[in-house]
Amino acid sequence: MAAATDTASAQGWRRPLLAWLLVQVQRAEAAGDADTAAALRRRVGIVEQGATRVK
């Protein structure tokens, strides 16, 4: 999962990156890891902001 996220990020693939980040958020929440889930949500927000600036 980390490799897929890193690859999508390095290639600039926003949709796959968002999909993998959201999967990681769900897994962190399911594991009860609120800090990791919050960090991942911040990263999702950054990616989404970048997408709105490009349009």
Backbone atoms as SQL, in Angstrom:
CREATE TABLE atoms (id INTEGER PRIMARY KEY, chain TEXT, resi INTEGER, resn TEXT, atom TEXT, x REAL, y REAL, z REAL);
INSERT INTO atoms VALUES
  (1, 'A', 1, 'MET', 'N', 0.831, -1.188, 0.000),
  (2, 'A', 1, 'MET', 'CA', 0.000, 0.000, 0.000),
  (3, 'A', 1, 'MET', 'C', 0.879, 1.256, 0.000),
  (4, 'A', 2, 'ALA', 'N', 1.927, 1.244, 0.803),
  (5, 'A', 2, 'ALA', 'CA', 2.823, 2.400, 0.850),
  (6, 'A', 2, 'ALA', 'C', 3.516, 2.598, -0.500),
  (7, 'A', 3, 'ALA', 'N', 3.904, 1.501, -1.133),
  (8, 'A', 3, 'ALA', 'CA', 4.571, 1.602, -2.439),
  (9, 'A', 3, 'ALA', 'C', 3.623, 2.189, -3.485),
  (10, 'A', 4, 'ALA', 'N', 2.364, 1.765, -3.443),
  (11, 'A', 4, 'ALA', 'CA', 1.374, 2.293, -4.396),
  (12, 'A', 4, 'ALA', 'C', 1.162, 3.787, -4.167),
  (13, 'A', 5, 'THR', 'N', 1.088, 4.181, -2.904),
  (14, 'A', 5, 'THR', 'CA', 0.904, 5.598, -2.569),
  (15, 'A', 5, 'THR', 'C', 2.112, 6.413, -3.022),
  (16, 'A', 6, 'ASP', 'N', 3.300, 5.913, -2.734),
  (17, 'A', 6, 'ASP', 'CA', 4.523, 6.622, -3.123),
  (18, 'A', 6, 'ASP', 'C', 4.647, 6.738, -4.635),
  (19, 'A', 7, 'THR', 'N', 4.311, 5.667, -5.343),
  (20, 'A', 7, 'THR', 'CA', 4.389, 5.683, -6.804),
  (21, 'A', 7, 'THR', 'C', 3.408, 6.689, -7.391),
  (22, 'A', 8, 'ALA', 'N', 2.174, 6.661, -6.907),
  (23, 'A', 8, 'ALA', 'CA', 1.165, 7.607, -7.407),
  (24, 'A', 8, 'ALA', 'C', 1.588, 9.040, -7.135),
  (25, 'A', 9, 'SER', 'N', 2.154, 9.274, -5.966),
  (26, 'A', 9, 'SER', 'CA', 2.619, 10.611, -5.613),
  (27, 'A', 9, 'SER', 'C', 3.763, 11.054, -6.522),
  (28, 'A', 10, 'ALA', 'N', 4.737, 10.165, -6.703),
  (29, 'A', 10, 'ALA', 'CA', 5.900, 10.497, -7.525),
  (30, 'A', 10, 'ALA', 'C', 5.519, 10.756, -8.981),
  (31, 'A', 11, 'GLN', 'N', 4.502, 10.052, -9.468),
  (32, 'A', 11, 'GLN', 'CA', 4.074, 10.202, -10.857),
  (33, 'A', 11, 'GLN', 'C', 3.092, 11.349, -11.054),
  (34, 'A', 12, 'GLY', 'N', 2.598, 11.920, -9.950),
  (35, 'A', 12, 'GLY', 'CA', 1.635, 13.009, -10.064),
  (36, 'A', 12, 'GLY', 'C', 0.231, 12.542, -10.381),
  (37, 'A', 13, 'TRP', 'N', -0.072, 11.286, -10.054),
  (38, 'A', 13, 'TRP', 'CA', -1.389, 10.721, -10.323),
  (39, 'A', 13, 'TRP', 'C', -2.303, 11.045, -9.150),
  (40, 'A', 14, 'ARG', 'N', -3.090, 12.088, -9.254),
  (41, 'A', 14, 'ARG', 'CA', -3.904, 12.557, -8.117),
  (42, 'A', 14, 'ARG', 'C', -5.004, 11.585, -7.720),
  (43, 'A', 15, 'ARG', 'N', -5.762, 11.102, -8.680),
  (44, 'A', 15, 'ARG', 'CA', -6.886, 10.214, -8.331),
  (45, 'A', 15, 'ARG', 'C', -6.410, 8.926, -7.662),
  (46, 'A', 16, 'PRO', 'N', -5.431, 8.221, -8.243),
  (47, 'A', 16, 'PRO', 'CA', -4.947, 7.023, -7.554),
  (48, 'A', 16, 'PRO', 'C', -4.329, 7.360, -6.192),
  (49, 'A', 17, 'LEU', 'N', -3.638, 8.492, -6.110),
  (50, 'A', 17, 'LEU', 'CA', -3.044, 8.895, -4.839),
  (51, 'A', 17, 'LEU', 'C', -4.133, 9.113, -3.796),
  (52, 'A', 18, 'LEU', 'N', -5.180, 9.831, -4.167),
  (53, 'A', 18, 'LEU', 'CA', -6.285, 10.056, -3.233),
  (54, 'A', 18, 'LEU', 'C', -6.932, 8.742, -2.820),
  (55, 'A', 19, 'ALA', 'N', -7.111, 7.844, -3.761),
  (56, 'A', 19, 'ALA', 'CA', -7.725, 6.549, -3.443),
  (57, 'A', 19, 'ALA', 'C', -6.887, 5.785, -2.419),
  (58, 'A', 20, 'TRP', 'N', -5.582, 5.717, -2.634),
  (59, 'A', 20, 'TRP', 'CA', -4.715, 5.002, -1.696),
  (60, 'A', 20, 'TRP', 'C', -4.635, 5.704, -0.350),
  (61, 'A', 21, 'LEU', 'N', -4.618, 7.018, -0.354),
  (62, 'A', 21, 'LEU', 'CA', -4.589, 7.735, 0.924),
  (63, 'A', 21, 'LEU', 'C', -5.871, 7.484, 1.708),
  (64, 'A', 22, 'LEU', 'N', -7.005, 7.466, 1.028),
  (65, 'A', 22, 'LEU', 'CA', -8.270, 7.226, 1.712),
  (66, 'A', 22, 'LEU', 'C', -8.360, 5.800, 2.259),
  (67, 'A', 23, 'VAL', 'N', -7.777, 4.847, 1.538),
  (68, 'A', 23, 'VAL', 'CA', -7.708, 3.473, 2.054),
  (69, 'A', 23, 'VAL', 'C', -6.863, 3.458, 3.332),
  (70, 'A', 24, 'GLN', 'N', -5.763, 4.187, 3.326),
  (71, 'A', 24, 'GLN', 'CA', -4.911, 4.241, 4.513),
  (72, 'A', 24, 'GLN', 'C', -5.623, 4.925, 5.681),
  (73, 'A', 25, 'VAL', 'N', -6.419, 5.950, 5.393),
  (74, 'A', 25, 'VAL', 'CA', -7.200, 6.609, 6.444),
  (75, 'A', 25, 'VAL', 'C', -8.150, 5.596, 7.076),
  (76, 'A', 26, 'GLN', 'N', -8.858, 4.848, 6.241),
  (77, 'A', 26, 'GLN', 'CA', -9.804, 3.852, 6.749),
  (78, 'A', 26, 'GLN', 'C', -9.100, 2.809, 7.610),
  (79, 'A', 27, 'ARG', 'N', -7.946, 2.351, 7.165),
  (80, 'A', 27, 'ARG', 'CA', -7.210, 1.336, 7.941),
  (81, 'A', 27, 'ARG', 'C', -6.722, 1.905, 9.261),
  (82, 'A', 28, 'ALA', 'N', -6.244, 3.133, 9.251),
  (83, 'A', 28, 'ALA', 'CA', -5.781, 3.756, 10.493),
  (84, 'A', 28, 'ALA', 'C', -6.939, 3.930, 11.470),
  (85, 'A', 29, 'GLU', 'N', -8.094, 4.362, 10.955),
  (86, 'A', 29, 'GLU', 'CA', -9.265, 4.526, 11.817),
  (87, 'A', 29, 'GLU', 'C', -9.714, 3.181, 12.383),
  (88, 'A', 30, 'ALA', 'N', -9.711, 2.140, 11.554),
  (89, 'A', 30, 'ALA', 'CA', -10.116, 0.813, 12.002),
  (90, 'A', 30, 'ALA', 'C', -9.173, 0.278, 13.080),
  (91, 'A', 31, 'ALA', 'N', -7.905, 0.670, 12.988),
  (92, 'A', 31, 'ALA', 'CA', -6.910, 0.238, 13.974),
  (93, 'A', 31, 'ALA', 'C', -6.924, 1.123, 15.217),
  (94, 'A', 32, 'GLY', 'N', -7.726, 2.184, 15.187),
  (95, 'A', 32, 'GLY', 'CA', -7.789, 3.094, 16.326),
  (96, 'A', 32, 'GLY', 'C', -6.629, 4.069, 16.398),
  (97, 'A', 33, 'ASP', 'N', -5.940, 4.281, 15.276),
  (98, 'A', 33, 'ASP', 'CA', -4.781, 5.175, 15.227),
  (99, 'A', 33, 'ASP', 'C', -5.229, 6.555, 14.733),
  (100, 'A', 34, 'ALA', 'N', -5.753, 7.340, 15.657),
  (101, 'A', 34, 'ALA', 'CA', -6.304, 8.652, 15.305),
  (102, 'A', 34, 'ALA', 'C', -5.242, 9.611, 14.791),
  (103, 'A', 35, 'ASP', 'N', -4.038, 9.552, 15.337),
  (104, 'A', 35, 'ASP', 'CA', -2.978, 10.465, 14.903),
  (105, 'A', 35, 'ASP', 'C', -2.590, 10.216, 13.446),
  (106, 'A', 36, 'THR', 'N', -2.423, 8.963, 13.092),
  (107, 'A', 36, 'THR', 'CA', -2.069, 8.633, 11.708),
  (108, 'A', 36, 'THR', 'C', -3.212, 8.998, 10.769),
  (109, 'A', 37, 'ALA', 'N', -4.448, 8.704, 11.169),
  (110, 'A', 37, 'ALA', 'CA', -5.602, 9.042, 10.344),
  (111, 'A', 37, 'ALA', 'C', -5.669, 10.549, 10.116),
  (112, 'A', 38, 'ALA', 'N', -5.415, 11.332, 11.158),
  (113, 'A', 38, 'ALA', 'CA', -5.448, 12.793, 11.022),
  (114, 'A', 38, 'ALA', 'C', -4.352, 13.277, 10.077),
  (115, 'A', 39, 'ALA', 'N', -3.156, 12.706, 10.192),
  (116, 'A', 39, 'ALA', 'CA', -2.053, 13.095, 9.307),
  (117, 'A', 39, 'ALA', 'C', -2.387, 12.757, 7.851),
  (118, 'A', 40, 'LEU', 'N', -2.982, 11.601, 7.648),
  (119, 'A', 40, 'LEU', 'CA', -3.356, 11.209, 6.297),
  (120, 'A', 40, 'LEU', 'C', -4.454, 12.112, 5.742),
  (121, 'A', 41, 'ARG', 'N', -5.406, 12.499, 6.590),
  (122, 'A', 41, 'ARG', 'CA', -6.462, 13.419, 6.141),
  (123, 'A', 41, 'ARG', 'C', -5.874, 14.770, 5.734),
  (124, 'A', 42, 'ARG', 'N', -4.859, 15.219, 6.470),
  (125, 'A', 42, 'ARG', 'CA', -4.191, 16.480, 6.087),
  (126, 'A', 42, 'ARG', 'C', -3.541, 16.327, 4.714),
  (127, 'A', 43, 'ARG', 'N', -2.922, 15.184, 4.471),
  (128, 'A', 43, 'ARG', 'CA', -2.288, 14.946, 3.172),
  (129, 'A', 43, 'ARG', 'C', -3.335, 14.908, 2.066),
  (130, 'A', 44, 'VAL', 'N', -4.482, 14.285, 2.344),
  (131, 'A', 44, 'VAL', 'CA', -5.580, 14.270, 1.379),
  (132, 'A', 44, 'VAL', 'C', -5.997, 15.700, 1.062),
  (133, 'A', 45, 'GLY', 'N', -6.110, 16.529, 2.073),
  (134, 'A', 45, 'GLY', 'CA', -6.485, 17.930, 1.871),
  (135, 'A', 45, 'GLY', 'C', -5.498, 18.671, 0.996),
  (136, 'A', 46, 'ILE', 'N', -4.225, 18.409, 1.201),
  (137, 'A', 46, 'ILE', 'CA', -3.186, 19.053, 0.387),
  (138, 'A', 46, 'ILE', 'C', -3.315, 18.632, -1.074),
  (139, 'A', 47, 'VAL', 'N', -3.513, 17.341, -1.299),
  (140, 'A', 47, 'VAL', 'CA', -3.657, 16.840, -2.675),
  (141, 'A', 47, 'VAL', 'C', -4.902, 17.435, -3.319),
  (142, 'A', 48, 'GLU', 'N', -5.995, 17.502, -2.573),
  (143, 'A', 48, 'GLU', 'CA', -7.231, 18.065, -3.122),
  (144, 'A', 48, 'GLU', 'C', -7.067, 19.555, -3.430),
  (145, 'A', 49, 'GLN', 'N', -6.367, 20.281, -2.598),
  (146, 'A', 49, 'GLN', 'CA', -6.131, 21.707, -2.872),
  (147, 'A', 49, 'GLN', 'C', -5.314, 21.886, -4.124),
  (148, 'A', 50, 'GLY', 'N', -4.329, 21.056, -4.322),
  (149, 'A', 50, 'GLY', 'CA', -3.511, 21.127, -5.524),
  (150, 'A', 50, 'GLY', 'C', -4.319, 20.864, -6.773),
  (151, 'A', 51, 'ALA', 'N', -5.286, 19.971, -6.672),
  (152, 'A', 51, 'ALA', 'CA', -6.142, 19.648, -7.816),
  (153, 'A', 51, 'ALA', 'C', -7.028, 20.814, -8.196),
  (154, 'A', 52, 'THR', 'N', -7.489, 21.583, -7.210),
  (155, 'A', 52, 'THR', 'CA', -8.361, 22.712, -7.524),
  (156, 'A', 52, 'THR', 'C', -7.568, 23.870, -8.126),
  (157, 'A', 53, 'ARG', 'N', -6.297, 23.981, -7.799),
  (158, 'A', 53, 'ARG', 'CA', -5.482, 25.064, -8.365),
  (159, 'A', 53, 'ARG', 'C', -5.118, 24.793, -9.811),
  (160, 'A', 54, 'VAL', 'N', -5.011, 23.530, -10.203),
  (161, 'A', 54, 'VAL', 'CA', -4.600, 23.186, -11.561),
  (162, 'A', 54, 'VAL', 'C', -5.715, 23.452, -12.557),
  (163, 'A', 55, 'LYS', 'N', -6.955, 23.264, -12.146),
  (164, 'A', 55, 'LYS', 'CA', -8.098, 23.402, -13.062),
  (165, 'A', 55, 'LYS', 'C', -8.224, 24.750, -13.635);
